[in-house]
């Protein structure tokens, strides 16, 4: 007499339902949370990219201001005249956006100091771009790691769901339940 070991069908169905519930909970809590974290990383990277572009525009604007000041200085030297009060006022107000202290009169004597101050601001802006770029590289690495984790969790959830469904379907495939009825 051989005795076969049989697991009751209801146990397989219960385990199958439990695996499906675990899969649903993983998807709802862990995978969705990880996906939101990955999206935040992407949004931060996009914001940094925009800030990098704006900062580079500022660096280029400072270059144009320096070129303008040099051009005005050369024109003044060539014509042996000084800048008109109206033009000097416009240039001073434009420089106040960037410099804390703007000389009352824009003269050739003050020009090297102004250019040096603008150069320092440009150096700060370039350093800001460098920091944002390094931060973006870090964000890209974190996003790749997060994406890998999400992919593994999705695969596990799908595996649990398939095994759970197979166990639930075992009830329909069990011949002995139909024989007993």
Secondary structure, 3 states (H helix, E strand, C coil): CCCCCCCCHHHHHHHHHHHHHHHHHHHHHHHHHHHHHHHHHHHHHHHHHHHHHHHHHHHHHHHHHHHHHHHHHHHHHHHCCCCCHHHHHHHHHHHHCCCCCCCCCCCHHHHHHHHHHHHHHHHHHHHHHHHHHHHHHHHHHHHHHHHHHHHHHHHHHHHHHHHHHHHHHHHHHCHHHHHHC
